[in-house]
Amino acid sequence: MSQRRASHHNRCPNCRINHYFCVCDDLKSIKVSTNVSLIVHVSELKLTSNTAQFVEKLIPSEARIFIRGRVNDHFSPDPIIERSGRPLFLFPDENSIELNDSFKTNFPGPYHLIVPDGNWNQAKQVKKREAKFDTIQSVKLPPNLIAEYKLRKAPRPDWVSTFEATAYALGILEAKNVEDHMLAFFRKWVSSTLSARSGDFSSVIKKENL
């Protein structure tokens, strides 16, 4: 049996990484006042590289995943729209407003951040397909952010993952410490996943035997 296949059978059921590299001890929840709704395609939830799952784990009281794309199951935006807070749709369309220091002054909270998950085209289609999202203000992240997500190849270096986008947005809507807390976990998760994928278990086995 290959190391990659062995890794598959020995994954932690929570963080979904080989148990030698498990990052669950770093999954420490943080409290925020912003409700977060993540719209995730059902096929994405099967992937260990999906980042939306960890937003929900880090802010379990406020973050909820709403699944679309199930066979014979019509996606309804109503449960999302009904959540409390000023609704903001995180996607850089032609009408989006940049999230920055002045945003909170011009548009006071509390907020409800709606985040479409998936690749660029998939995320773009979410708002287009749902008429009830038309009146929700779109927002975008500040420029010059560089993605640290190394588990999937992005077409551009500033195309950040769903997790990173949410962390950066909450860093503005909430506080910088929320962003720092989330990104610290994200970096550990990415690093541990890459180590597990490499198939080199020598370093963690050595530690375990000390």
N, C-alpha and C positions, 0 to 999 in steps of 0.2 A: 504493500500500500504506500502511495506517495505521501510525502509530508503535507502537501496541500490538501489531499483527501483526508488525512488524519486530522488536520486542523479543522476541517469542516465538521467532523464528528465530535470534536472536543471543544466546541464553542460555548462560551457562557450564554445562557438563554436570555440574559438581560442586555448586555452590551454587544453580544454576537461576535466577539473576538475569541480566538483560542484562549483557553483559561490561563495559559502561561502569561498572557499579555492583558488579562482582564483589567478594565479601567473603572469598574463599578465603585471602587473606593474613592474615585475622583468625581463621581456623579453626585455632587452635593447640591441640593435644591436651593434656590434663592427666591425670595418673595418680591413681586413687582405689583404695581397697581394697574398696569396695562393688560387688558385681555388680548390674547394672541390666538388667532384662528388660522391653522395651517391646512390648505386645501391640497390634498395629496392623492395622486392617482394610485389605484389599487396595486398596479404593477410595481410601483416604487417601494411599497412597504415590504416587498419580498427581498429587496436588495440590502445586503449588509452595509453598503456604502451610502445608503440614504441618511441624510442628516436631520430631517424633520423630527424623527423619532426622539432625538436627544433634546430638542427644544422642549418637547412635552415632558421629558424626564427631569429636566433641570428646573422648569417652572410649572410643576404639576397642578398647582391651584388655578393658574390663569391660562395655560396653553391647552388647546384642544385640537386634535386632528380630525378633519372632515374628509371622508374618502369619496372620491369620484371614480367613475369608470367601471363599477361593478356590473356584471352581466345582469340584464333585466332589472336594474335598479336605477331609477331616475334620480340624478343628483339634484337636490333642492338647496338653494341658498338661504332659505328662511331661517333655519336654526343658527346660521352665522349672523344674519342681519339682526336677529333678535337679541344678540349679546350686547351688554352695556358698554358705554364708552363712545367717544367720537370716532366713527369708523374711518380708517385710513387703509387704502389698498396699496400695498408695497410693490409697485412696478413702474419703471420709467417710461410711461407713455407721453404723448405730446402735451397732455394737460397736467402732468405731475409737478408737484412743488418739492423743492429740495428740503430735506430734513437738516436743519442747522440750528444754531443757538436762537435765532429770531423766530423760528417756527413756533416754539412753545408760547411765545409772547403773542403772536398773531392768531394762533389756534390753540387755546388752552385745553388741557385735558380734564378728566382722565380719557384715555384713548382705548381704541379697539383696533389692533393691527391685524390686517388680513393679508396673509402671505401665500401666494400661489407657489406650489412646489413643482419641480420638474425642470426640463431644459428650457431654454429661452422661448422657443416657439410654443411649447406647452403652457408655460406661464402666461404668455400673451393671450392665448385663446380663452383662458378661464374667464376673464372679465368680458371679452367680446361675446361669449356664448350666453352669459347670464344678464338679462336686461335689468334685473334688480340691483346689479352692481354699478349700473351706469351713473347713478347720482353720487356714488361714493368717491371722495377725493383721492386721487392717486398721489403717491409720494415716492420720492427717489432718494437714494443715498448720496452723500457728498462725493465729488469726483476724487480720482487718484487713489482709491482703495485697491490694494493688491490682494488677490485671493491666496489663501494659504492651504486650500483644499487640494491635496496631491493624489487623491484616490481616483479622480476622474479628470480627464483632460478637457479644459475649457477653451473655446475658440479665442477668447481674449483674456489677458491677465487680470482685468478688472471685473470679470464675471464671477462674482463670489457665489458660494453655495447658499442654500436656503438657511442653514444654521448661521453662517457668517452674516448674511443680510439681516437676519432677525437680531443678532447680537449688536450689530452696528446701529440699527434703528432704535433698539431699546437703550443703547448708550446715550442717545440724544433725547428720547422721550422720557426716560427714567433718570439714570445717572451713569457716569462713566464706570463706576465699580460693577454695575451689572454687565456691561460689555466685557470688562476685564475678567470677571468671573466666568462668563460663558466661553470666552476665547481661550482661557487657560485650560479648560477641559477639552475644548476642540483640538488644540494643539497636541495634547497628550493622546487623545483618541486617534488622530491621524498618524502620529508617530508610532503608536502601538500597533495599529492596523498594518502599517507598512512593514514593521518588524515581523509580524505574524505572516504576512504574505511572502516575505523573503525566504521563509523556510529555515532560517538560522535560529535555532532555539538554544544555542550554546550559552549565551549570556544569561538568560533567565534560569536555565537549569543549573548553571554554576551558582547563582545567587541562592537558589532553593536548597542547594546542598551545603551552603556555608553554615 
